[in-house]
Amino acid sequence: MILGILLIALMVLVALPAKLIVDQQLLPPALQIDGVSGRWWSGQAASVTWYGQPRGRLNWQFSFPDTVNFSLNNGKTEIRSAAKLKPLLAGRKQAVFETVKGQIQADELPLPVEGIELHGELVFNLSEFRAARNRQLNLDGNVIWHQARISGNVALDLGQVDIHLKPQGQQTAIDLANNNSGDVLLTGSGTFAADRYQLQLHLRAGFGKDHLRRQLAQLGELNPDGSTTISLQGEY
C-alpha cells in the first residue's frame, strides 16, 4: 500500500508541468519568461525578455542529483550555464541557485547609456544567486571580462576587467578594476538591486595617451588629478 502511494507520488512529480515551477513572482522585474512547456526536469521557454528586449529561447535539463543545465539561444549566439539547485523551503518566495557558471558576450548585455557598445566575453562563476521580485537580488561570486572594449562616442581598450559581486542586505555590491591592463585604468564600485542600480566609474588615461584623456573628459566629471568620474544610476 505504502509502496503504491510512493509510486503514484513519484509519477505525479515526474509529470509535473514546467509552467507550474516557473513563478514570475520569483524573478527580477526586468526578466520575463513566456511560453513555458515541457516538464520540470526538461523544459523550454519560447521567449525570454530582459529589460524589455527579447533575448531568445531558453532550454533546461535537470541532471541528477542537483544540477540544472541552461542554454539561451537567440539565433546569433548561445549562452550556456550550469547551476546547482538549493533545496526549497516551505513558504519561501525566492529563486535560489548555487554554483552558477557560464559565459556571455558583452554585446548581449543591456546598457543604460545610449551610443555605447560593449565588446569581449564575460565569464561568470557565482557561488550563489538569490532573487525575489521587487525585493531581493543577491549575487555572490566573480566575473572576468576578457578583451574588454568600449566603442561608440569613444573607443577604449580596457584589457581584462575583474568584477567582484557580494550580497549587501537585499542587494548586491559590485567592485571592478582592470589592474591597468588596457589603455585606460578603470576602477569602479556600486550596487544593484531587484529594481534599481547605481554605479560610479573612475577612468584614467594611460601614460602618453593624451588623446584619450580628452575623450574621457567628455564622458563625465573631470577630477583635479586628471581622472574622469562617470556616475550611472536608474531604475528598471
BALOBA-1460 file (C-alpha; in Angstrom, 3 decimals):
// residues 236
<rec num="1" residu="m" x="0.000" y="0.000" z="0.000"/>
<rec num="2" residu="i" x="2.693" y="2.472" z="1.029"/>
<rec num="3" residu="l" x="4.847" y="1.485" z="-1.959"/>
<rec num="4" residu="g" x="1.910" y="2.080" z="-4.266"/>
<rec num="5" residu="i" x="1.313" y="5.557" z="-2.833"/>
<rec num="6" residu="l" x="5.013" y="6.381" z="-3.231"/>
<rec num="7" residu="l" x="4.994" y="5.236" z="-6.850"/>
<rec num="8" residu="i" x="1.924" y="7.334" z="-7.611"/>
<rec num="9" residu="a" x="3.522" y="10.361" z="-5.945"/>
<rec num="10" residu="l" x="6.705" y="9.816" z="-7.980"/>
<rec num="11" residu="m" x="4.727" y="9.583" z="-11.215"/>
<rec num="12" residu="v" x="2.904" y="12.822" z="-10.410"/>
<rec num="13" residu="l" x="6.186" y="14.555" z="-9.611"/>
<rec num="14" residu="v" x="7.851" y="13.398" z="-12.832"/>
<rec num="15" residu="a" x="4.847" y="14.556" z="-14.879"/>
<rec num="16" residu="l" x="4.684" y="17.964" z="-13.195"/>
<rec num="17" residu="p" x="4.446" y="20.584" z="-15.989"/>
<rec num="18" residu="a" x="7.325" y="23.049" z="-16.223"/>
<rec num="19" residu="k" x="4.956" y="26.025" z="-16.214"/>
<rec num="20" residu="l" x="3.969" y="25.234" z="-12.635"/>
<rec num="21" residu="i" x="7.504" y="25.792" z="-11.331"/>
<rec num="22" residu="v" x="8.372" y="28.947" z="-13.315"/>
<rec num="23" residu="d" x="6.925" y="31.552" z="-10.963"/>
<rec num="24" residu="q" x="7.207" y="35.099" z="-12.352"/>
<rec num="25" residu="q" x="6.932" y="36.425" z="-8.810"/>
<rec num="26" residu="l" x="10.329" y="34.915" z="-8.033"/>
<rec num="27" residu="l" x="12.051" y="36.640" z="-10.953"/>
<rec num="28" residu="p" x="13.540" y="40.145" z="-11.071"/>
<rec num="29" residu="p" x="11.083" y="42.572" z="-12.727"/>
<rec num="30" residu="a" x="13.459" y="43.052" z="-15.663"/>
<rec num="31" residu="l" x="13.193" y="39.346" z="-16.533"/>
<rec num="32" residu="q" x="10.098" y="37.929" z="-18.253"/>
<rec num="33" residu="i" x="9.721" y="34.260" z="-19.251"/>
<rec num="34" residu="d" x="6.844" y="33.228" z="-21.523"/>
<rec num="35" residu="g" x="5.707" y="30.160" z="-23.444"/>
<rec num="36" residu="v" x="6.917" y="27.618" z="-20.892"/>
<rec num="37" residu="s" x="6.418" y="23.965" z="-21.856"/>
<rec num="38" residu="g" x="7.783" y="20.524" z="-21.091"/>
<rec num="39" residu="r" x="8.328" y="19.021" z="-17.657"/>
<rec num="40" residu="w" x="10.086" y="20.445" z="-14.605"/>
<rec num="41" residu="w" x="13.152" y="18.273" z="-15.273"/>
<rec num="42" residu="s" x="13.388" y="19.020" z="-19.002"/>
<rec num="43" residu="g" x="11.642" y="22.051" z="-20.404"/>
<rec num="44" residu="q" x="11.831" y="25.165" z="-22.504"/>
<rec num="45" residu="a" x="10.521" y="28.701" z="-22.731"/>
<rec num="46" residu="a" x="9.676" y="30.137" z="-26.139"/>
<rec num="47" residu="s" x="10.615" y="33.687" z="-25.151"/>
<rec num="48" residu="v" x="12.890" y="35.302" z="-22.587"/>
<rec num="49" residu="t" x="12.733" y="39.086" z="-22.291"/>
<rec num="50" residu="w" x="15.376" y="41.064" z="-20.395"/>
<rec num="51" residu="y" x="14.978" y="44.821" z="-19.860"/>
<rec num="52" residu="g" x="12.230" y="44.848" z="-22.474"/>
<rec num="53" residu="q" x="14.463" y="43.257" z="-25.109"/>
<rec num="54" residu="p" x="13.915" y="39.708" z="-26.456"/>
<rec num="55" residu="r" x="16.906" y="37.522" z="-25.558"/>
<rec num="56" residu="g" x="15.934" y="34.230" z="-27.182"/>
<rec num="57" residu="r" x="14.685" y="30.745" z="-26.370"/>
<rec num="58" residu="l" x="15.509" y="29.061" z="-23.054"/>
<rec num="59" residu="n" x="16.084" y="25.333" z="-22.542"/>
<rec num="60" residu="w" x="16.946" y="23.475" z="-19.344"/>
<rec num="61" residu="q" x="17.779" y="19.910" z="-18.394"/>
<rec num="62" residu="f" x="17.985" y="18.532" z="-14.868"/>
<rec num="63" residu="s" x="20.975" y="16.315" z="-14.152"/>
<rec num="64" residu="f" x="20.909" y="14.051" z="-11.095"/>
<rec num="65" residu="p" x="21.309" y="14.788" z="-8.247"/>
<rec num="66" residu="d" x="21.109" y="18.607" z="-8.131"/>
<rec num="67" residu="t" x="22.427" y="20.299" z="-11.283"/>
<rec num="68" residu="v" x="20.435" y="22.134" z="-13.944"/>
<rec num="69" residu="n" x="21.978" y="22.933" z="-17.331"/>
<rec num="70" residu="f" x="20.616" y="26.025" z="-19.091"/>
<rec num="71" residu="s" x="21.020" y="27.337" z="-22.613"/>
<rec num="72" residu="l" x="19.683" y="30.571" z="-24.093"/>
<rec num="73" residu="n" x="19.738" y="30.850" z="-27.879"/>
<rec num="74" residu="n" x="18.709" y="33.941" z="-29.833"/>
<rec num="75" residu="g" x="19.687" y="32.641" z="-33.258"/>
<rec num="76" residu="k" x="23.004" y="34.523" z="-33.208"/>
<rec num="77" residu="t" x="24.703" y="33.434" z="-30.021"/>
<rec num="78" residu="e" x="24.079" y="30.814" z="-27.377"/>
<rec num="79" residu="i" x="24.603" y="31.339" z="-23.660"/>
<rec num="80" residu="r" x="25.250" y="28.199" z="-21.635"/>
<rec num="81" residu="s" x="25.223" y="27.898" z="-17.872"/>
<rec num="82" residu="a" x="25.039" y="25.253" z="-15.172"/>
<rec num="83" residu="a" x="23.672" y="25.755" z="-11.668"/>
<rec num="84" residu="k" x="23.090" y="23.692" z="-8.571"/>
<rec num="85" residu="l" x="19.597" y="23.874" z="-7.143"/>
<rec num="86" residu="k" x="19.275" y="24.670" z="-3.470"/>
<rec num="87" residu="p" x="16.503" y="22.696" z="-1.716"/>
<rec num="88" residu="l" x="13.268" y="24.669" z="-1.494"/>
<rec num="89" residu="l" x="11.898" y="25.559" z="1.907"/>
<rec num="90" residu="a" x="8.171" y="25.629" z="2.527"/>
<rec num="91" residu="g" x="6.725" y="29.084" z="2.041"/>
<rec num="92" residu="r" x="9.959" y="30.611" z="0.716"/>
<rec num="93" residu="k" x="9.386" y="33.044" z="-2.110"/>
<rec num="94" residu="q" x="12.913" y="33.096" z="-3.514"/>
<rec num="95" residu="a" x="14.688" y="31.749" z="-6.542"/>
<rec num="96" residu="v" x="17.928" y="30.251" z="-5.210"/>
<rec num="97" residu="f" x="20.770" y="28.689" z="-7.198"/>
<rec num="98" residu="e" x="24.242" y="27.593" z="-6.174"/>
<rec num="99" residu="t" x="27.410" y="27.295" z="-8.289"/>
<rec num="100" residu="v" x="26.211" y="29.213" z="-11.343"/>
<rec num="101" residu="k" x="28.782" y="29.203" z="-14.152"/>
<rec num="102" residu="g" x="28.748" y="30.301" z="-17.771"/>
<rec num="103" residu="q" x="29.728" y="32.949" z="-20.274"/>
<rec num="104" residu="i" x="28.054" y="35.699" z="-22.252"/>
<rec num="105" residu="q" x="29.161" y="38.056" z="-24.993"/>
<rec num="106" residu="a" x="29.396" y="41.636" z="-23.742"/>
<rec num="107" residu="d" x="27.281" y="42.983" z="-26.592"/>
<rec num="108" residu="e" x="24.370" y="40.877" z="-25.266"/>
<rec num="109" residu="l" x="24.165" y="42.999" z="-22.107"/>
<rec num="110" residu="p" x="21.642" y="45.860" z="-21.819"/>
<rec num="111" residu="l" x="23.279" y="49.264" z="-21.366"/>
<rec num="112" residu="p" x="21.925" y="52.321" z="-19.541"/>
<rec num="113" residu="v" x="23.954" y="54.630" z="-21.817"/>
<rec num="114" residu="e" x="22.915" y="55.212" z="-25.425"/>
<rec num="115" residu="g" x="25.567" y="55.311" z="-28.130"/>
<rec num="116" residu="i" x="27.924" y="52.964" z="-26.255"/>
<rec num="117" residu="e" x="28.643" y="49.345" z="-27.179"/>
<rec num="118" residu="l" x="30.485" y="46.709" z="-25.167"/>
<rec num="119" residu="h" x="32.743" y="44.049" z="-26.664"/>
<rec num="120" residu="g" x="34.507" y="40.972" z="-25.362"/>
<rec num="121" residu="e" x="33.364" y="37.961" z="-23.358"/>
<rec num="122" residu="l" x="32.239" y="37.788" z="-19.748"/>
<rec num="123" residu="v" x="32.879" y="34.541" z="-17.881"/>
<rec num="124" residu="f" x="30.963" y="34.278" z="-14.619"/>
<rec num="125" residu="n" x="31.413" y="31.990" z="-11.634"/>
<rec num="126" residu="l" x="28.861" y="32.581" z="-8.892"/>
<rec num="127" residu="s" x="28.708" y="30.632" z="-5.660"/>
<rec num="128" residu="e" x="25.103" y="31.717" z="-5.101"/>
<rec num="129" residu="f" x="22.244" y="33.543" z="-6.805"/>
<rec num="130" residu="r" x="19.129" y="34.657" z="-4.907"/>
<rec num="131" residu="a" x="16.223" y="36.668" z="-6.278"/>
<rec num="132" residu="a" x="12.812" y="37.750" z="-5.056"/>
<rec num="133" residu="r" x="10.795" y="40.027" z="-7.300"/>
<rec num="134" residu="n" x="10.938" y="43.725" z="-6.300"/>
<rec num="135" residu="r" x="12.651" y="42.823" z="-3.020"/>
<rec num="136" residu="q" x="15.921" y="40.992" z="-3.339"/>
<rec num="137" residu="l" x="18.751" y="40.364" z="-5.785"/>
<rec num="138" residu="n" x="21.872" y="38.796" z="-4.284"/>
<rec num="139" residu="l" x="24.813" y="37.560" z="-6.326"/>
<rec num="140" residu="d" x="27.974" y="36.203" z="-4.747"/>
<rec num="141" residu="g" x="30.980" y="35.475" z="-6.938"/>
<rec num="142" residu="n" x="33.214" y="36.778" z="-9.695"/>
<rec num="143" residu="v" x="33.042" y="37.784" z="-13.335"/>
<rec num="144" residu="i" x="36.023" y="38.179" z="-15.674"/>
<rec num="145" residu="w" x="35.528" y="40.414" z="-18.701"/>
<rec num="146" residu="h" x="38.052" y="39.216" z="-21.278"/>
<rec num="147" residu="q" x="39.283" y="41.524" z="-24.082"/>
<rec num="148" residu="a" x="37.079" y="44.254" z="-22.684"/>
<rec num="149" residu="r" x="36.453" y="47.112" z="-25.074"/>
<rec num="150" residu="i" x="34.022" y="50.012" z="-25.338"/>
<rec num="151" residu="s" x="33.124" y="51.656" z="-28.638"/>
<rec num="152" residu="g" x="30.782" y="54.422" z="-29.726"/>
<rec num="153" residu="n" x="31.357" y="58.034" z="-28.811"/>
<rec num="154" residu="v" x="34.744" y="56.846" z="-27.553"/>
<rec num="155" residu="a" x="36.857" y="53.769" z="-28.237"/>
<rec num="156" residu="l" x="38.586" y="52.358" z="-25.172"/>
<rec num="157" residu="d" x="40.636" y="49.196" z="-24.759"/>
<rec num="158" residu="l" x="40.195" y="48.059" z="-21.155"/>
<rec num="159" residu="g" x="42.099" y="44.769" z="-21.278"/>
<rec num="160" residu="q" x="40.839" y="42.331" z="-18.650"/>
<rec num="161" residu="v" x="38.298" y="43.615" z="-16.130"/>
<rec num="162" residu="d" x="37.831" y="41.708" z="-12.866"/>
<rec num="163" residu="i" x="34.372" y="42.123" z="-11.325"/>
<rec num="164" residu="h" x="33.581" y="41.054" z="-7.763"/>
<rec num="165" residu="l" x="29.974" y="40.634" z="-6.566"/>
<rec num="166" residu="k" x="28.913" y="40.345" z="-2.933"/>
<rec num="167" residu="p" x="25.496" y="40.320" z="-1.220"/>
<rec num="168" residu="q" x="24.791" y="43.525" z="0.693"/>
<rec num="169" residu="g" x="21.482" y="43.371" z="2.517"/>
<rec num="170" residu="q" x="18.781" y="42.810" z="-0.107"/>
<rec num="171" residu="q" x="21.005" y="43.958" z="-2.974"/>
<rec num="172" residu="t" x="24.424" y="43.236" z="-4.486"/>
<rec num="173" residu="a" x="27.600" y="45.249" z="-4.095"/>
<rec num="174" residu="i" x="29.909" y="45.404" z="-7.110"/>
<rec num="175" residu="d" x="33.614" y="46.279" z="-7.343"/>
<rec num="176" residu="l" x="35.604" y="46.218" z="-10.543"/>
<rec num="177" residu="a" x="39.087" y="47.017" z="-11.823"/>
<rec num="178" residu="n" x="41.214" y="46.252" z="-14.849"/>
<rec num="179" residu="n" x="44.562" y="46.379" z="-12.991"/>
<rec num="180" residu="n" x="45.965" y="48.762" z="-15.603"/>
<rec num="181" residu="s" x="45.809" y="46.081" z="-18.295"/>
<rec num="182" residu="g" x="44.422" y="48.357" z="-21.026"/>
<rec num="183" residu="d" x="44.847" y="51.850" z="-22.448"/>
<rec num="184" residu="v" x="42.746" y="53.186" z="-19.573"/>
<rec num="185" residu="l" x="42.988" y="52.441" z="-15.852"/>
<rec num="186" residu="l" x="39.488" y="51.532" z="-14.670"/>
<rec num="187" residu="t" x="38.131" y="51.157" z="-11.157"/>
<rec num="188" residu="g" x="34.540" y="51.282" z="-10.009"/>
<rec num="189" residu="s" x="32.001" y="50.352" z="-7.380"/>
<rec num="190" residu="g" x="28.281" y="50.434" z="-6.818"/>
<rec num="191" residu="t" x="25.198" y="48.373" z="-6.069"/>
<rec num="192" residu="f" x="22.292" y="46.884" z="-7.963"/>
<rec num="193" residu="a" x="19.013" y="45.681" z="-6.561"/>
<rec num="194" residu="a" x="15.904" y="43.986" z="-7.937"/>
<rec num="195" residu="d" x="14.571" y="47.273" z="-9.321"/>
<rec num="196" residu="r" x="17.442" y="49.802" z="-9.455"/>
<rec num="197" residu="y" x="21.175" y="50.255" z="-9.861"/>
<rec num="198" residu="q" x="23.892" y="52.806" z="-9.187"/>
<rec num="199" residu="l" x="27.482" y="52.643" z="-10.377"/>
<rec num="200" residu="q" x="30.432" y="55.006" z="-10.174"/>
<rec num="201" residu="l" x="33.358" y="54.501" z="-12.543"/>
<rec num="202" residu="h" x="36.787" y="56.141" z="-12.397"/>
<rec num="203" residu="l" x="38.859" y="56.202" z="-15.578"/>
<rec num="204" residu="r" x="42.386" y="57.465" z="-16.081"/>
<rec num="205" residu="a" x="44.213" y="57.532" z="-19.410"/>
<rec num="206" residu="g" x="47.487" y="55.630" z="-19.528"/>
<rec num="207" residu="f" x="50.883" y="57.295" z="-19.881"/>
<rec num="208" residu="g" x="51.256" y="59.021" z="-23.247"/>
<rec num="209" residu="k" x="47.516" y="58.722" z="-24.024"/>
<rec num="210" residu="d" x="46.683" y="62.437" z="-24.010"/>
<rec num="211" residu="h" x="44.070" y="61.991" z="-26.748"/>
<rec num="212" residu="l" x="42.216" y="59.522" z="-24.527"/>
<rec num="213" residu="r" x="42.350" y="61.927" z="-21.611"/>
<rec num="214" residu="r" x="40.484" y="64.498" z="-23.672"/>
<rec num="215" residu="q" x="37.889" y="61.933" z="-24.740"/>
<rec num="216" residu="l" x="37.345" y="60.763" z="-21.189"/>
<rec num="217" residu="a" x="36.758" y="64.326" z="-20.046"/>
<rec num="218" residu="q" x="33.712" y="64.446" z="-22.341"/>
<rec num="219" residu="l" x="32.127" y="61.415" z="-20.684"/>
<rec num="220" residu="g" x="31.833" y="62.609" z="-17.103"/>
<rec num="221" residu="e" x="33.263" y="64.801" z="-14.375"/>
<rec num="222" residu="l" x="36.930" y="65.738" z="-14.693"/>
<rec num="223" residu="n" x="38.796" y="65.443" z="-11.401"/>
<rec num="224" residu="p" x="41.801" y="67.550" z="-10.277"/>
<rec num="225" residu="d" x="44.107" y="64.527" z="-10.662"/>
<rec num="226" residu="g" x="43.199" y="64.194" z="-14.353"/>
<rec num="227" residu="s" x="40.880" y="61.203" z="-13.946"/>
<rec num="228" residu="t" x="37.236" y="61.176" z="-15.002"/>
<rec num="229" residu="t" x="34.303" y="60.018" z="-12.885"/>
<rec num="230" residu="i" x="31.183" y="58.634" z="-14.562"/>
<rec num="231" residu="s" x="28.069" y="58.158" z="-12.432"/>
<rec num="232" residu="l" x="25.298" y="55.847" z="-13.634"/>
<rec num="233" residu="q" x="22.016" y="55.191" z="-11.853"/>
<rec num="234" residu="g" x="18.448" y="54.350" z="-12.656"/>
<rec num="235" residu="e" x="15.500" y="52.015" z="-12.225"/>
<rec num="236" residu="y" x="14.192" y="49.140" z="-14.294"/>
